[in-house]
Amino acid sequence: MVYWGWDIAGFSGEIPDAELYLRSMQASAFVPIMQYHSEFNHHRTPSRDRTPWNIAERTGDERVLPLVRDIVHLRERLVPYLEQQARVAVETDRPLMRPLFFDDPAFLARAEAEGIGVQWLLGDDLLVAPVLAPGVESLDVWLPEGEWVDVWTGDAAQGARTVTVSTPIDRIPVFARAGAEVLSAFA
């Protein structure tokens, strides 16, 4: 399956706070399908509970709308990369979004031993490590073999090791292979 995603902030249940909403939005920018919608209410009309403007109003957090705008603009800049990598996925039968153990079976044992959380590759050149809990200030991220670049800072790091990455509210850890064209989407 080439295209997959989830409903930003969930389809039903409790409405998340601003922080977890933003983290869900950030992660969804780096999956094949980025979408938000939610269940019908008791009048059988679509619920708008999980829209950015509703989260901003409910929480009173003025950061929500500007940060969501930035995330959506970034996603638009990633569309050419996603299109190109989707073609590669179809031609090679490799998932567009895949866990690290897909290419490196030893990753599971390493992740468990080192306490590394969820990570995935989006296409061949983007490594994503989402923030899944509130109050997270940094994450340990495993970089596969090769040279990687933190897309937010431009800092290069050699792979085959774990790096600790800060996680301010405006971004999650994302790395690109050094020299990859997709780096221009972050400029």
C-alpha positions in Angstrom: 0.0 0.0 0.0 1.6 3.3 -1.1 -0.7 5.8 0.5 -1.6 5.6 4.2 -2.2 8.0 7.0 -4.4 8.7 10.1 -6.8 11.3 11.1 -4.9 14.2 12.7 -5.7 14.2 16.4 -7.9 11.1 16.1 -11.3 10.4 14.6 -13.3 10.3 17.9 -12.8 10.5 21.6 -11.2 13.2 23.7 -10.1 16.3 21.9 -6.3 16.7 22.5 -4.6 19.7 24.0 -2.8 22.2 21.7 0.6 20.5 22.3 -0.5 17.0 21.2 -2.6 18.4 18.4 0.5 20.2 17.0 2.6 17.0 17.4 0.0 15.0 15.5 -0.1 17.6 12.8 3.7 17.7 12.6 4.0 13.9 12.3 1.2 13.7 9.7 3.1 16.1 7.4 5.5 13.2 7.0 3.2 10.4 6.0 1.7 9.6 2.6 -1.8 11.0 3.5 -2.2 14.1 5.6 -5.8 14.7 6.7 -8.0 15.7 9.5 -11.7 14.9 10.0 -13.8 13.4 12.7 -16.9 11.6 13.6 -20.4 12.8 13.0 -22.1 14.4 16.0 -25.5 13.3 17.5 -27.3 15.4 14.7 -25.5 13.4 12.0 -23.6 16.4 10.8 -19.8 16.3 10.5 -18.0 17.4 13.6 -15.4 20.2 13.3 -13.8 19.5 16.7 -10.4 18.6 15.2 -9.9 21.6 13.0 -6.9 23.9 13.7 -9.1 26.9 14.4 -11.3 24.9 16.8 -8.3 23.6 18.7 -6.9 27.2 18.9 -10.2 28.5 20.2 -10.8 25.6 22.7 -7.3 25.8 24.1 -6.6 29.5 23.9 -3.2 28.7 22.5 -2.2 31.4 20.1 0.6 29.2 18.6 -1.7 26.7 17.0 -2.8 28.5 13.8 0.6 30.0 12.9 2.3 26.6 13.5 -0.3 24.7 11.6 0.0 27.1 8.7 3.8 26.5 8.6 3.3 22.7 8.7 0.7 22.8 5.9 3.0 25.0 3.8 5.9 22.6 4.4 3.7 19.7 3.3 2.9 21.5 0.1 6.6 21.9 -0.6 7.1 18.1 0.0 4.5 17.1 -2.6 7.1 16.8 -5.5 9.2 14.6 -3.3 6.2 12.5 -2.3 5.1 12.1 -5.9 8.6 11.0 -7.0 9.0 8.6 -4.1 5.5 7.2 -4.7 6.6 6.3 -8.2 9.7 4.6 -6.8 7.5 2.7 -4.3 5.2 1.4 -7.1 8.2 0.4 -9.3 10.1 -1.4 -6.5 7.3 -2.8 -4.3 8.9 -1.0 -1.3 6.5 1.0 1.0 6.6 4.8 0.6 6.5 5.0 4.5 8.4 2.2 6.2 9.8 1.3 9.6 13.5 1.2 10.0 13.5 -2.5 10.5 12.3 -2.9 6.9 15.8 -2.1 5.7 17.6 -3.1 8.9 16.1 -6.1 10.8 18.6 -5.5 13.7 16.9 -2.2 14.4 14.2 -3.7 16.6 16.7 -5.2 19.0 18.7 -1.9 19.0 15.6 0.2 19.6 14.6 -1.9 22.5 18.0 -2.0 24.0 18.6 1.8 23.6 15.1 2.9 24.3 14.6 4.4 20.9 11.0 5.2 20.1 8.9 5.2 16.9 10.8 6.2 13.7 10.2 5.8 10.0 11.5 6.5 6.6 9.4 8.5 4.2 10.7 7.5 0.9 14.4 6.9 0.6 15.7 10.2 2.0 13.6 11.4 5.0 13.9 10.0 8.5 11.1 11.0 10.9 10.9 10.6 14.7 7.5 11.8 15.9 6.9 13.2 19.4 4.1 11.1 20.9 3.8 12.3 24.5 3.4 15.7 26.1 6.3 17.6 27.6 9.0 15.9 25.6 12.1 18.1 25.3 14.4 15.8 23.4 14.4 12.4 21.7 17.0 9.8 21.0 17.0 9.2 17.2 18.8 6.3 15.4 20.4 7.4 12.2 20.9 4.6 9.7 24.3 4.2 7.8 25.4 7.2 5.8 25.5 11.0 6.4 22.3 12.7 7.5 21.3 16.3 7.8 18.9 17.8 10.5 16.5 19.5 8.2 15.7 22.3 10.7 19.3 23.2 11.7 21.3 22.0 8.7 23.7 20.2 11.1 25.2 17.1 9.5 25.6 13.8 11.4 27.2 10.5 10.6 24.8 7.6 10.7 25.0 4.2 12.3 24.5 5.8 15.7 22.0 7.4 18.0 21.8 11.2 18.4 19.8 13.2 20.9 17.7 15.9 19.2 15.8 18.7 20.9 12.1 18.9 20.3 10.8 22.4 20.6 7.0 22.8 20.0 7.5 24.0 16.4 9.2 20.8 15.1 9.8 17.1 15.4 13.1 15.4 14.6 13.5 15.0 10.8 16.7 14.1 9.0 17.4 14.0 5.3 20.2 12.0 3.6 23.0 14.4 2.8 22.8 15.7 -0.7 19.1 14.7 -1.2 17.0 17.1 -3.3 14.3 17.1 -0.7 16.5 19.3 1.5 15.4 22.3 -0.7 11.8 21.9 0.7 13.2 23.0 4.1 15.2 26.0 2.9 
